[in-house]
Amino acid sequence: MLRYGAVVLSGIIAGSKVVGAYEAWEQWRLWRNHDPSGAEAALTFAEVDLAIAALCVMTAGLIWWLLRTRSGRDSPHSS
């Protein structure tokens, strides 16, 4: 149960960060010709949000792999 909860939570966080990155990218596109410093800030926010999203997805994969059920003699389900 912990395995599923951690993956769902990581997915929610990653999804929200991807949406935030898209919104920051749209702001960058709007501001790049009018306010270069504001545009660079928006681009930085987009990059950070994408990095956090990637980290969340990798963390979810690691948690899923580490908490997997083992096959073989050490498994509690083997007879």
All heavy atoms as a GROMACS GRO file, in nm:
protein
  610
    1MET      N    1   0.082  -0.119   0.000
    1MET     CA    2   0.000   0.000   0.000
    1MET      C    3   0.087   0.126   0.000
    1MET      O    4   0.055   0.222  -0.066
    1MET     CB    5  -0.092  -0.005   0.123
    1MET     CG    6  -0.189   0.106   0.124
    1MET     SD    7  -0.296   0.099  -0.017
    1MET     CE    8  -0.452   0.099   0.059
    2LEU      N    9   0.197   0.123   0.074
    2LEU     CA   10   0.290   0.236   0.078
    2LEU      C   11   0.348   0.261  -0.061
    2LEU      O   12   0.365   0.375  -0.103
    2LEU     CB   13   0.401   0.208   0.178
    2LEU     CG   14   0.512   0.313   0.187
    2LEU    CD1   15   0.455   0.443   0.242
    2LEU    CD2   16   0.624   0.263   0.275
    3ARG      N   17   0.373   0.153  -0.131
    3ARG     CA   18   0.430   0.162  -0.266
    3ARG      C   19   0.338   0.242  -0.358
    3ARG      O   20   0.382   0.334  -0.428
    3ARG     CB   21   0.449   0.020  -0.317
    3ARG     CG   22   0.509   0.007  -0.452
    3ARG     CD   23   0.517  -0.141  -0.487
    3ARG     NE   24   0.584  -0.159  -0.613
    3ARG     CZ   25   0.582  -0.272  -0.681
    3ARG    NH1   26   0.518  -0.376  -0.633
    3ARG    NH2   27   0.645  -0.283  -0.794
    4TYR      N   28   0.211   0.209  -0.358
    4TYR     CA   29   0.115   0.278  -0.443
    4TYR      C   30   0.096   0.424  -0.401
    4TYR      O   31   0.088   0.513  -0.485
    4TYR     CB   32  -0.020   0.206  -0.443
    4TYR     CG   33  -0.012   0.068  -0.502
    4TYR    CD1   34  -0.019  -0.045  -0.421
    4TYR    CD2   35   0.002   0.050  -0.639
    4TYR    CE1   36  -0.012  -0.172  -0.475
    4TYR    CE2   37   0.009  -0.077  -0.693
    4TYR     CZ   38   0.002  -0.188  -0.612
    4TYR     OH   39   0.009  -0.312  -0.665
    5GLY      N   40   0.087   0.447  -0.272
    5GLY     CA   41   0.069   0.583  -0.222
    5GLY      C   42   0.185   0.674  -0.258
    5GLY      O   43   0.165   0.790  -0.298
    6ALA      N   44   0.307   0.624  -0.247
    6ALA     CA   45   0.424   0.705  -0.279
    6ALA      C   46   0.429   0.737  -0.428
    6ALA      O   47   0.462   0.850  -0.467
    6ALA     CB   48   0.551   0.631  -0.237
    7VAL      N   49   0.392   0.641  -0.511
    7VAL     CA   50   0.394   0.664  -0.655
    7VAL      C   51   0.284   0.762  -0.696
    7VAL      O   52   0.307   0.852  -0.777
    7VAL     CB   53   0.381   0.529  -0.731
    7VAL    CG1   54   0.358   0.552  -0.879
    7VAL    CG2   55   0.507   0.445  -0.708
    8VAL      N   56   0.166   0.749  -0.636
    8VAL     CA   57   0.058   0.842  -0.668
    8VAL      C   58   0.094   0.983  -0.624
    8VAL      O   59   0.074   1.080  -0.698
    8VAL     CB   60  -0.075   0.796  -0.603
    8VAL    CG1   61  -0.180   0.905  -0.608
    8VAL    CG2   62  -0.127   0.671  -0.671
    9LEU      N   63   0.150   0.998  -0.504
    9LEU     CA   64   0.190   1.129  -0.455
    9LEU      C   65   0.297   1.190  -0.545
    9LEU      O   66   0.290   1.308  -0.581
    9LEU     CB   67   0.240   1.120  -0.312
    9LEU     CG   68   0.284   1.251  -0.248
    9LEU    CD1   69   0.166   1.348  -0.240
    9LEU    CD2   70   0.341   1.226  -0.110
   10SER      N   71   0.394   1.112  -0.584
   10SER     CA   72   0.499   1.162  -0.676
   10SER      C   73   0.440   1.203  -0.810
   10SER      O   74   0.481   1.303  -0.869
   10SER     CB   75   0.606   1.055  -0.697
   10SER     OG   76   0.676   1.030  -0.579
   11GLY      N   77   0.342   1.128  -0.857
   11GLY     CA   78   0.276   1.161  -0.983
   11GLY      C   79   0.198   1.291  -0.975
   11GLY      O   80   0.199   1.372  -1.068
   12ILE      N   81   0.132   1.312  -0.863
   12ILE     CA   82   0.058   1.437  -0.844
   12ILE      C   83   0.154   1.556  -0.842
   12ILE      O   84   0.129   1.660  -0.906
   12ILE     CB   85  -0.026   1.431  -0.716
   12ILE    CG1   86  -0.141   1.332  -0.733
   12ILE    CG2   87  -0.079   1.568  -0.677
   12ILE    CD1   88  -0.216   1.299  -0.605
   13ILE      N   89   0.262   1.543  -0.768
   13ILE     CA   90   0.361   1.651  -0.761
   13ILE      C   91   0.422   1.677  -0.899
   13ILE      O   92   0.434   1.792  -0.943
   13ILE     CB   93   0.469   1.620  -0.657
   13ILE    CG1   94   0.409   1.618  -0.517
   13ILE    CG2   95   0.583   1.721  -0.664
   13ILE    CD1   96   0.502   1.563  -0.410
   14ALA      N   97   0.460   1.571  -0.968
   14ALA     CA   98   0.520   1.586  -1.101
   14ALA      C   99   0.422   1.651  -1.198
   14ALA      O  100   0.460   1.740  -1.275
   14ALA     CB  101   0.566   1.451  -1.155
   15GLY      N  102   0.298   1.610  -1.193
   15GLY     CA  103   0.198   1.669  -1.281
   15GLY      C  104   0.178   1.818  -1.257
   15GLY      O  105   0.168   1.896  -1.352
   16SER      N  106   0.174   1.856  -1.131
   16SER     CA  107   0.157   1.999  -1.101
   16SER      C  108   0.279   2.080  -1.146
   16SER      O  109   0.266   2.194  -1.191
   16SER     CB  110   0.129   2.020  -0.953
   16SER     OG  111   0.243   1.992  -0.875
   17LYS      N  112   0.396   2.021  -1.134
   17LYS     CA  113   0.518   2.091  -1.177
   17LYS      C  114   0.524   2.104  -1.329
   17LYS      O  115   0.573   2.204  -1.381
   17LYS     CB  116   0.643   2.020  -1.124
   17LYS     CG  117   0.660   2.034  -0.975
   17LYS     CD  118   0.673   2.180  -0.939
   17LYS     CE  119   0.685   2.203  -0.792
   17LYS     NZ  120   0.698   2.346  -0.759
   18VAL      N  121   0.476   2.005  -1.402
   18VAL     CA  122   0.474   2.014  -1.548
   18VAL      C  123   0.378   2.124  -1.591
   18VAL      O  124   0.409   2.202  -1.682
   18VAL     CB  125   0.436   1.878  -1.611
   18VAL    CG1  126   0.405   1.892  -1.759
   18VAL    CG2  127   0.548   1.778  -1.590
   19VAL      N  128   0.263   2.134  -1.524
   19VAL     CA  129   0.168   2.242  -1.555
   19VAL      C  130   0.233   2.378  -1.526
   19VAL      O  131   0.222   2.472  -1.606
   19VAL     CB  132   0.037   2.224  -1.477
   19VAL    CG1  133  -0.051   2.347  -1.488
   19VAL    CG2  134  -0.037   2.101  -1.526
   20GLY      N  135   0.301   2.389  -1.412
   20GLY     CA  136   0.370   2.513  -1.378
   20GLY      C  137   0.479   2.548  -1.478
   20GLY      O  138   0.497   2.665  -1.513
   21ALA      N  139   0.550   2.448  -1.525
   21ALA     CA  140   0.655   2.471  -1.624
   21ALA      C  141   0.595   2.520  -1.756
   21ALA      O  142   0.650   2.610  -1.820
   21ALA     CB  143   0.735   2.343  -1.648
   22TYR      N  144   0.483   2.464  -1.794
   22TYR     CA  145   0.418   2.508  -1.918
   22TYR      C  146   0.373   2.654  -1.905
   22TYR      O  147   0.391   2.733  -1.998
   22TYR     CB  148   0.300   2.418  -1.952
   22TYR     CG  149   0.226   2.463  -2.075
   22TYR    CD1  150   0.281   2.441  -2.201
   22TYR    CD2  151   0.105   2.530  -2.065
   22TYR    CE1  152   0.216   2.485  -2.315
   22TYR    CE2  153   0.039   2.573  -2.179
   22TYR     CZ  154   0.094   2.551  -2.303
   22TYR     OH  155   0.029   2.594  -2.416
   23GLU      N  156   0.314   2.688  -1.791
   23GLU     CA  157   0.269   2.826  -1.770
   23GLU      C  158   0.387   2.923  -1.770
   23GLU      O  159   0.379   3.033  -1.827
   23GLU     CB  160   0.192   2.836  -1.640
   23GLU     CG  161   0.057   2.766  -1.646
   23GLU     CD  162  -0.012   2.760  -1.512
   23GLU    OE1  163   0.049   2.798  -1.408
   23GLU    OE2  164  -0.128   2.717  -1.509
   24ALA      N  165   0.499   2.884  -1.707
   24ALA     CA  166   0.617   2.970  -1.707
   24ALA      C  167   0.675   2.984  -1.848
   24ALA      O  168   0.721   3.091  -1.887
   24ALA     CB  169   0.722   2.914  -1.611
   25TRP      N  170   0.672   2.877  -1.926
   25TRP     CA  171   0.719   2.883  -2.063
   25TRP      C  172   0.633   2.978  -2.147
   25TRP      O  173   0.684   3.055  -2.228
   25TRP     CB  174   0.721   2.744  -2.123
   25TRP     CG  175   0.772   2.740  -2.264
   25TRP    CD1  176   0.900   2.760  -2.306
   25TRP    CD2  177   0.694   2.718  -2.382
   25TRP    NE1  178   0.906   2.749  -2.443
   25TRP    CE2  179   0.782   2.724  -2.492
   25TRP    CE3  180   0.560   2.691  -2.404
   25TRP    CZ2  181   0.738   2.706  -2.621
   25TRP    CZ3  182   0.517   2.674  -2.533
   25TRP    CH2  183   0.606   2.681  -2.641
   26GLU      N  184   0.501   2.973  -2.125
   26GLU     CA  185   0.412   3.065  -2.194
   26GLU      C  186   0.443   3.210  -2.156
   26GLU      O  187   0.442   3.299  -2.242
   26GLU     CB  188   0.266   3.033  -2.162
   26GLU     CG  189   0.214   2.910  -2.231
   26GLU     CD  190   0.200   2.930  -2.381
   26GLU    OE1  191   0.161   3.040  -2.425
   26GLU    OE2  192   0.228   2.833  -2.454
   27GLN      N  193   0.472   3.235  -2.029
   27GLN     CA  194   0.509   3.369  -1.985
   27GLN      C  195   0.641   3.412  -2.051
   27GLN      O  196   0.657   3.528  -2.089
   27GLN     CB  197   0.522   3.375  -1.833
   27GLN     CG  198   0.391   3.363  -1.761
   27GLN     CD  199   0.297   3.476  -1.794
   27GLN    OE1  200   0.337   3.591  -1.800
   27GLN    NE2  201   0.172   3.442  -1.818
   28TRP      N  202   0.734   3.319  -2.062
   28TRP     CA  203   0.861   3.351  -2.129
   28TRP      C  204   0.836   3.394  -2.273
   28TRP      O  205   0.894   3.491  -2.321
   28TRP     CB  206   0.953   3.229  -2.124
   28TRP     CG  207   1.077   3.248  -2.206
   28TRP    CD1  208   1.186   3.323  -2.174
   28TRP    CD2  209   1.102   3.194  -2.336
   28TRP    NE1  210   1.279   3.318  -2.275
   28TRP    CE2  211   1.229   3.239  -2.376
   28TRP    CE3  212   1.030   3.111  -2.420
   28TRP    CZ2  213   1.284   3.204  -2.498
   28TRP    CZ3  214   1.086   3.076  -2.542
   28TRP    CH2  215   1.212   3.122  -2.580
   29ARG      N  216   0.748   3.319  -2.342
   29ARG     CA  217   0.717   3.354  -2.481
   29ARG      C  218   0.655   3.492  -2.493
   29ARG      O  219   0.680   3.564  -2.588
   29ARG     CB  220   0.624   3.249  -2.542
   29ARG     CG  221   0.693   3.117  -2.567
   29ARG     CD  222   0.603   3.017  -2.635
   29ARG     NE  223   0.551   3.072  -2.759
   29ARG     CZ  224   0.431   3.042  -2.808
   29ARG    NH1  225   0.352   2.961  -2.745
   29ARG    NH2  226   0.391   3.096  -2.922
   30LEU      N  227   0.570   3.530  -2.396
   30LEU     CA  228   0.507   3.661  -2.400
   30LEU      C  229   0.605   3.774  -2.369
   30LEU      O  230   0.595   3.883  -2.426
   30LEU     CB  231   0.391   3.666  -2.300
   30LEU     CG  232   0.267   3.583  -2.334
   30LEU    CD1  233   0.170   3.584  -2.217
   30LEU    CD2  234   0.202   3.634  -2.461
   31TRP      N  235   0.697   3.750  -2.277
   31TRP     CA  236   0.784   3.856  -2.226
   31TRP      C  237   0.919   3.867  -2.297
   31TRP      O  238   0.991   3.964  -2.276
   31TRP     CB  239   0.812   3.836  -2.078
   31TRP     CG  240   0.692   3.850  -1.991
   31TRP    CD1  241   0.570   3.900  -2.023
   31TRP    CD2  242   0.684   3.812  -1.855
   31TRP    NE1  243   0.487   3.895  -1.916
   31TRP    CE2  244   0.554   3.842  -1.811
   31TRP    CE3  245   0.773   3.756  -1.765
   31TRP    CZ2  246   0.512   3.818  -1.681
   31TRP    CZ3  247   0.731   3.731  -1.636
   31TRP    CH2  248   0.602   3.762  -1.595
   32ARG      N  249   0.956   3.771  -2.378
   32ARG     CA  250   1.092   3.769  -2.431
   32ARG      C  251   1.128   3.893  -2.514
   32ARG      O  252   1.244   3.932  -2.518
   32ARG     CB  253   1.118   3.642  -2.510
   32ARG     CG  254   1.036   3.629  -2.634
   32ARG     CD  255   1.061   3.498  -2.703
   32ARG     NE  256   0.959   3.482  -2.807
   32ARG     CZ  257   0.944   3.374  -2.875
   32ARG    NH1  258   1.022   3.271  -2.852
   32ARG    NH2  259   0.852   3.366  -2.968
   33ASN      N  260   1.032   3.957  -2.579
   33ASN     CA  261   1.062   4.076  -2.658
   33ASN      C  262   1.040   4.206  -2.581
   33ASN      O  263   1.094   4.309  -2.619
   33ASN     CB  264   0.978   4.078  -2.786
   33ASN     CG  265   1.016   3.967  -2.879
   33ASN    OD1  266   1.131   3.926  -2.884
   33ASN    ND2  267   0.919   3.914  -2.952
   34HIS      N  268   0.961   4.201  -2.474
   34HIS     CA  269   0.926   4.323  -2.401
   34HIS      C  270   1.011   4.344  -2.276
   34HIS      O  271   1.048   4.457  -2.245
   34HIS     CB  272   0.779   4.320  -2.360
   34HIS     CG  273   0.686   4.303  -2.476
   34HIS    ND1  274   0.670   4.399  -2.574
   34HIS    CD2  275   0.607   4.199  -2.513
   34HIS    CE1  276   0.584   4.355  -2.664
   34HIS    NE2  277   0.545   4.234  -2.629
   35ASP      N  278   1.037   4.236  -2.203
   35ASP     CA  279   1.111   4.246  -2.077
   35ASP      C  280   1.207   4.127  -2.068
   35ASP      O  281   1.172   4.022  -2.014
   35ASP     CB  282   1.013   4.245  -1.960
   35ASP     CG  283   1.081   4.261  -1.826
   35ASP    OD1  284   1.201   4.292  -1.823
   35ASP    OD2  285   1.013   4.241  -1.723
   36PRO      N  286   1.329   4.142  -2.119
   36PRO     CA  287   1.423   4.029  -2.122
   36PRO      C  288   1.456   3.971  -1.984
   36PRO      O  289   1.469   3.850  -1.969
   36PRO     CB  290   1.547   4.087  -2.188
   36PRO     CG  291   1.500   4.204  -2.265
   36PRO     CD  292   1.383   4.259  -2.188
   37SER      N  293   1.468   4.056  -1.882
   37SER     CA  294   1.502   4.002  -1.749
   37SER      C  295   1.385   3.923  -1.692
   37SER      O  296   1.404   3.818  -1.629
   37SER     CB  297   1.542   4.114  -1.654
   37SER     OG  298   1.434   4.202  -1.633
   38GLY      N  299   1.264   3.970  -1.712
   38GLY     CA  300   1.146   3.895  -1.668
   38GLY      C  301   1.131   3.765  -1.745
   38GLY      O  302   1.089   3.663  -1.691
   39ALA      N  303   1.166   3.770  -1.873
   39ALA     CA  304   1.159   3.650  -1.955
   39ALA      C  305   1.260   3.545  -1.907
   39ALA      O  306   1.228   3.426  -1.901
   39ALA     CB  307   1.185   3.684  -2.101
   40GLU      N  308   1.378   3.590  -1.872
   40GLU     CA  309   1.479   3.495  -1.822
   40GLU      C  310   1.435   3.434  -1.690
   40GLU      O  311   1.459   3.316  -1.665
   40GLU     CB  312   1.614   3.565  -1.806
   40GLU     CG  313   1.682   3.594  -1.937
   40GLU     CD  314   1.707   3.469  -2.020
   40GLU    OE1  315   1.752   3.366  -1.965
   40GLU    OE2  316   1.680   3.474  -2.141
   41ALA      N  317   1.370   3.511  -1.606
   41ALA     CA  318   1.319   3.457  -1.479
   41ALA      C  319   1.213   3.352  -1.506
   41ALA      O  320   1.212   3.245  -1.443
   41ALA     CB  321   1.263   3.569  -1.392
   42ALA      N  322   1.122   3.380  -1.599
   42ALA     CA  323   1.018   3.283  -1.632
   42ALA      C  324   1.079   3.155  -1.688
   42ALA      O  325   1.033   3.045  -1.657
   42ALA     CB  326   0.919   3.344  -1.731
   43LEU      N  327   1.182   3.168  -1.770
   43LEU     CA  328   1.248   3.051  -1.826
   43LEU      C  329   1.318   2.970  -1.716
   43LEU      O  330   1.314   2.846  -1.717
   43LEU     CB  331   1.349   3.093  -1.933
   43LEU     CG  332   1.410   2.982  -2.016
   43LEU    CD1  333   1.304   2.902  -2.088
   43LEU    CD2  334   1.508   3.041  -2.116
   44THR      N  335   1.376   3.038  -1.620
   44THR     CA  336   1.439   2.970  -1.507
   44THR      C  337   1.334   2.894  -1.426
   44THR      O  338   1.357   2.780  -1.386
   44THR     CB  339   1.513   3.070  -1.418
   44THR    OG1  340   1.612   3.135  -1.497
   44THR    CG2  341   1.578   3.000  -1.300
   45PHE      N  342   1.218   2.955  -1.403
   45PHE     CA  343   1.111   2.887  -1.330
   45PHE      C  344   1.066   2.761  -1.405
   45PHE      O  345   1.042   2.657  -1.345
   45PHE     CB  346   0.992   2.978  -1.308
   45PHE     CG  347   1.020   3.094  -1.216
   45PHE    CD1  348   0.957   3.216  -1.236
   45PHE    CD2  349   1.107   3.082  -1.110
   45PHE    CE1  350   0.981   3.323  -1.152
   45PHE    CE2  351   1.133   3.189  -1.026
   45PHE     CZ  352   1.070   3.310  -1.047
   46ALA      N  353   1.057   2.771  -1.537
   46ALA     CA  354   1.017   2.655  -1.617
   46ALA      C  355   1.120   2.544  -1.607
   46ALA      O  356   1.085   2.426  -1.591
   46ALA     CB  357   0.998   2.696  -1.763
   47GLU      N  358   1.248   2.579  -1.612
   47GLU     CA  359   1.354   2.478  -1.602
   47GLU      C  360   1.354   2.410  -1.466
   47GLU      O  361   1.370   2.288  -1.456
   47GLU     CB  362   1.489   2.542  -1.629
   47GLU     CG  363   1.509   2.586  -1.773
   47GLU     CD  364   1.631   2.673  -1.792
   47GLU    OE1  365   1.689   2.722  -1.692
   47GLU    OE2  366   1.669   2.693  -1.909
   48VAL      N  367   1.337   2.488  -1.361
   48VAL     CA  368   1.335   2.431  -1.226
   48VAL      C  369   1.214   2.340  -1.209
   48VAL      O  370   1.225   2.230  -1.153
   48VAL     CB  371   1.337   2.544  -1.119
   48VAL    CG1  372   1.307   2.488  -0.981
   48VAL    CG2  373   1.470   2.615  -1.120
   49ASP      N  374   1.097   2.383  -1.257
   49ASP     CA  375   0.978   2.299  -1.246
   49ASP      C  376   0.995   2.168  -1.323
   49ASP      O  377   0.954   2.061  -1.275
   49ASP     CB  378   0.855   2.374  -1.296
   49ASP     CG  379   0.801   2.472  -1.194
   49ASP    OD1  380   0.841   2.463  -1.076
   49ASP    OD2  381   0.717   2.556  -1.232
   50LEU      N  382   1.056   2.173  -1.440
   50LEU     CA  383   1.079   2.049  -1.516
   50LEU      C  384   1.180   1.958  -1.446
   50LEU      O  385   1.164   1.836  -1.447
   50LEU     CB  386   1.128   2.082  -1.657
   50LEU     CG  387   1.022   2.132  -1.754
   50LEU    CD1  388   1.085   2.170  -1.886
   50LEU    CD2  389   0.914   2.027  -1.774
   51ALA      N  390   1.281   2.017  -1.384
   51ALA     CA  391   1.378   1.936  -1.310
   51ALA      C  392   1.312   1.868  -1.190
   51ALA      O  393   1.338   1.750  -1.163
   51ALA     CB  394   1.495   2.024  -1.264
   52ILE      N  395   1.225   1.940  -1.120
   52ILE     CA  396   1.154   1.881  -1.006
   52ILE      C  397   1.062   1.770  -1.054
   52ILE      O  398   1.052   1.665  -0.990
   52ILE     CB  399   1.078   1.990  -0.928
   52ILE    CG1  400   1.177   2.084  -0.858
   52ILE    CG2  401   0.984   1.927  -0.826
   52ILE    CD1  402   1.112   2.206  -0.795
   53ALA      N  403   0.994   1.791  -1.165
   53ALA     CA  404   0.905   1.688  -1.220
   53ALA      C  405   0.984   1.562  -1.256
   53ALA      O  406   0.942   1.450  -1.225
   53ALA     CB  407   0.831   1.741  -1.341
   54ALA      N  408   1.099   1.580  -1.320
   54ALA     CA  409   1.182   1.464  -1.356
   54ALA      C  410   1.232   1.392  -1.231
   54ALA      O  411   1.233   1.268  -1.226
   54ALA     CB  412   1.300   1.510  -1.441
   55LEU      N  413   1.270   1.468  -1.130
   55LEU     CA  414   1.316   1.408  -1.005
   55LEU      C  415   1.204   1.330  -0.937
   55LEU      O  416   1.226   1.220  -0.884
   55LEU     CB  417   1.369   1.517  -0.912
   55LEU     CG  418   1.432   1.472  -0.781
   55LEU    CD1  419   1.554   1.386  -0.809
   55LEU    CD2  420   1.471   1.593  -0.698
   56CYS      N  421   1.082   1.382  -0.941
   56CYS     CA  422   0.969   1.311  -0.882
   56CYS      C  423   0.940   1.180  -0.955
   56CYS      O  424   0.911   1.078  -0.892
   56CYS     CB  425   0.845   1.400  -0.883
   56CYS     SG  426   0.846   1.529  -0.759
   57VAL      N  427   0.948   1.184  -1.088
   57VAL     CA  428   0.924   1.062  -1.165
   57VAL      C  429   1.032   0.958  -1.137
   57VAL      O  430   1.004   0.839  -1.119
   57VAL     CB  431   0.914   1.094  -1.316
   57VAL    CG1  432   0.916   0.968  -1.400
   57VAL    CG2  433   0.788   1.175  -1.342
   58MET      N  434   1.158   1.002  -1.129
   58MET     CA  435   1.266   0.909  -1.098
   58MET      C  436   1.253   0.853  -0.956
   58MET      O  437   1.278   0.735  -0.933
   58MET     CB  438   1.401   0.976  -1.117
   58MET     CG  439   1.436   1.000  -1.262
   58MET     SD  440   1.602   1.062  -1.289
   58MET     CE  441   1.589   1.227  -1.225
   59THR      N  442   1.213   0.937  -0.863
   59THR     CA  443   1.192   0.892  -0.725
   59THR      C  444   1.079   0.790  -0.719
   59THR      O  445   1.090   0.690  -0.648
   59THR     CB  446   1.163   1.012  -0.633
   59THR    OG1  447   1.272   1.103  -0.639
   59THR    CG2  448   1.141   0.968  -0.490
   60ALA      N  449   0.972   0.815  -0.791
   60ALA     CA  450   0.861   0.720  -0.794
   60ALA      C  451   0.906   0.585  -0.850
   60ALA      O  452   0.871   0.480  -0.796
   60ALA     CB  453   0.746   0.776  -0.878
   61GLY      N  454   0.985   0.588  -0.956
   61GLY     CA  455   1.037   0.463  -1.012
   61GLY      C  456   1.128   0.390  -0.915
   61GLY      O  457   1.122   0.267  -0.902
   62LEU      N  458   1.211   0.464  -0.844
   62LEU     CA  459   1.300   0.403  -0.745
   62LEU      C  460   1.221   0.342  -0.630
   62LEU      O  461   1.248   0.229  -0.587
   62LEU     CB  462   1.399   0.507  -0.692
   62LEU     CG  463   1.499   0.457  -0.588
   62LEU    CD1  464   1.591   0.352  -0.649
   62LEU    CD2  465   1.580   0.574  -0.534
   63ILE      N  466   1.122   0.414  -0.581
   63ILE     CA  467   1.038   0.361  -0.472
   63ILE      C  468   0.964   0.236  -0.520
   63ILE      O  469   0.954   0.137  -0.447
   63ILE     CB  470   0.941   0.469  -0.422
   63ILE    CG1  471   1.018   0.576  -0.345
   63ILE    CG2  472   0.832   0.409  -0.334
   63ILE    CD1  473   0.935   0.698  -0.309
   64TRP      N  474   0.909   0.243  -0.640
   64TRP     CA  475   0.838   0.127  -0.695
   64TRP      C  476   0.930   0.006  -0.703
   64TRP      O  477   0.892  -0.106  -0.670
   64TRP     CB  478   0.783   0.162  -0.833
   64TRP     CG  479   0.692   0.058  -0.889
   64TRP    CD1  480   0.725  -0.038  -0.979
   64TRP    CD2  481   0.555   0.040  -0.858
   64TRP    NE1  482   0.615  -0.114  -1.007
   64TRP    CE2  483   0.509  -0.068  -0.934
   64TRP    CE3  484   0.466   0.106  -0.775
   64TRP    CZ2  485   0.378  -0.113  -0.928
   64TRP    CZ3  486   0.335   0.061  -0.770
   64TRP    CH2  487   0.293  -0.046  -0.845
   65TRP      N  488   1.054   0.027  -0.746
   65TRP     CA  489   1.149  -0.083  -0.761
   65TRP      C  490   1.196  -0.135  -0.624
   65TRP      O  491   1.205  -0.256  -0.603
   65TRP     CB  492   1.268  -0.037  -0.844
   65TRP     CG  493   1.366  -0.147  -0.871
   65TRP    CD1  494   1.352  -0.250  -0.957
   65TRP    CD2  495   1.493  -0.163  -0.809
   65TRP    NE1  496   1.463  -0.330  -0.954
   65TRP    CE2  497   1.551  -0.279  -0.863
   65TRP    CE3  498   1.563  -0.091  -0.713
   65TRP    CZ2  499   1.676  -0.324  -0.824
   65TRP    CZ3  500   1.688  -0.136  -0.675
   65TRP    CH2  501   1.742  -0.251  -0.730
   66LEU      N  502   1.224  -0.044  -0.531
   66LEU     CA  503   1.273  -0.087  -0.400
   66LEU      C  504   1.168  -0.159  -0.317
   66LEU      O  505   1.201  -0.248  -0.238
   66LEU     CB  506   1.326   0.033  -0.321
   66LEU     CG  507   1.456   0.094  -0.370
   66LEU    CD1  508   1.488   0.220  -0.290
   66LEU    CD2  509   1.570  -0.005  -0.360
   67LEU      N  510   1.042  -0.123  -0.333
   67LEU     CA  511   0.936  -0.185  -0.254
   67LEU      C  512   0.865  -0.297  -0.329
   67LEU      O  513   0.757  -0.340  -0.288
   67LEU     CB  514   0.834  -0.078  -0.210
   67LEU     CG  515   0.888   0.030  -0.118
   67LEU    CD1  516   0.778   0.130  -0.084
   67LEU    CD2  517   0.946  -0.029   0.009
   68ARG      N  518   0.925  -0.348  -0.434
   68ARG     CA  519   0.863  -0.456  -0.510
   68ARG      C  520   0.867  -0.585  -0.428
   68ARG      O  521   0.947  -0.600  -0.337
   68ARG     CB  522   0.934  -0.476  -0.643
   68ARG     CG  523   1.072  -0.540  -0.629
   68ARG     CD  524   1.151  -0.533  -0.757
   68ARG     NE  525   1.278  -0.600  -0.748
   68ARG     CZ  526   1.386  -0.554  -0.687
   68ARG    NH1  527   1.382  -0.437  -0.626
   68ARG    NH2  528   1.498  -0.623  -0.684
   69THR      N  529   0.779  -0.677  -0.462
   69THR     CA  530   0.781  -0.807  -0.395
   69THR      C  531   0.890  -0.892  -0.458
   69THR      O  532   0.908  -0.893  -0.580
   69THR     CB  533   0.646  -0.878  -0.409
   69THR    OG1  534   0.611  -0.886  -0.547
   69THR    CG2  535   0.538  -0.802  -0.334
   70ARG      N  536   0.962  -0.958  -0.376
   70ARG     CA  537   1.073  -1.042  -0.422
   70ARG      C  538   1.021  -1.181  -0.456
   70ARG      O  539   0.935  -1.235  -0.388
   70ARG     CB  540   1.180  -1.055  -0.314
   70ARG     CG  541   1.224  -0.923  -0.253
   70ARG     CD  542   1.342  -0.867  -0.330
   70ARG     NE  543   1.412  -0.763  -0.258
   70ARG     CZ  544   1.377  -0.635  -0.255
   70ARG    NH1  545   1.266  -0.598  -0.310
   70ARG    NH2  546   1.450  -0.545  -0.195
   71SER      N  547   1.074  -1.240  -0.562
   71SER     CA  548   1.037  -1.377  -0.594
   71SER      C  549   1.148  -1.469  -0.542
   71SER      O  550   1.262  -1.430  -0.528
   71SER     CB  551   1.021  -1.394  -0.745
   71SER     OG  552   1.142  -1.364  -0.810
   72GLY      N  553   1.109  -1.589  -0.513
   72GLY     CA  554   1.209  -1.684  -0.463
   72GLY      C  555   1.183  -1.724  -0.319
   72GLY      O  556   1.074  -1.706  -0.265
   73ARG      N  557   1.287  -1.775  -0.254
   73ARG     CA  558   1.270  -1.828  -0.119
   73ARG      C  559   1.246  -1.720  -0.015
   73ARG      O  560   1.186  -1.745   0.087
   73ARG     CB  561   1.394  -1.909  -0.080
   73ARG     CG  562   1.406  -2.037  -0.159
   73ARG     CD  563   1.520  -2.119  -0.111
   73ARG     NE  564   1.645  -2.046  -0.143
   73ARG     CZ  565   1.765  -2.088  -0.110
   73ARG    NH1  566   1.778  -2.201  -0.045
   73ARG    NH2  567   1.871  -2.020  -0.143
   74ASP      N  568   1.294  -1.598  -0.038
   74ASP     CA  569   1.280  -1.493   0.061
   74ASP      C  570   1.142  -1.427   0.056
   74ASP      O  571   1.110  -1.348   0.144
   74ASP     CB  572   1.386  -1.386   0.040
   74ASP     CG  573   1.525  -1.442   0.064
   74ASP    OD1  574   1.535  -1.541   0.138
   74ASP    OD2  575   1.621  -1.385   0.009
   75SER      N  576   1.060  -1.461  -0.043
   75SER     CA  577   0.930  -1.399  -0.057
   75SER      C  578   0.833  -1.455   0.047
   75SER      O  579   0.827  -1.575   0.068
   75SER     CB  580   0.876  -1.424  -0.197
   75SER     OG  581   0.746  -1.373  -0.209
   76PRO      N  582   0.753  -1.371   0.111
   76PRO     CA  583   0.658  -1.420   0.208
   76PRO      C  584   0.542  -1.496   0.142
   76PRO      O  585   0.469  -1.567   0.209
   76PRO     CB  586   0.605  -1.293   0.276
   76PRO     CG  587   0.634  -1.182   0.182
   76PRO     CD  588   0.755  -1.226   0.104
   77HIS      N  589   0.527  -1.484   0.010
   77HIS     CA  590   0.418  -1.550  -0.060
   77HIS      C  591   0.457  -1.686  -0.115
   77HIS      O  592   0.372  -1.757  -0.166
   77HIS     CB  593   0.367  -1.462  -0.175
   77HIS     CG  594   0.317  -1.330  -0.127
   77HIS    ND1  595   0.204  -1.316  -0.052
   77HIS    CD2  596   0.367  -1.205  -0.144
   77HIS    CE1  597   0.185  -1.190  -0.023
   77HIS    NE2  598   0.284  -1.120  -0.078
   78SER      N  599   0.583  -1.723  -0.106
   78SER     CA  600   0.623  -1.853  -0.158
   78SER      C  601   0.597  -1.961  -0.054
   78SER      O  602   0.602  -1.938   0.065
   78SER     CB  603   0.771  -1.851  -0.198
   78SER     OG  604   0.851  -1.829  -0.084
   79SER      N  605   0.568  -2.082  -0.102
   79SER     CA  606   0.540  -2.189  -0.006
   79SER      C  607   0.650  -2.290   0.004
   79SER      O  608   0.732  -2.311  -0.071
   79SER     CB  609   0.412  -2.264  -0.041
   79SER     OG  610   0.365  -2.245  -0.166
   0.00000   0.00000   0.00000
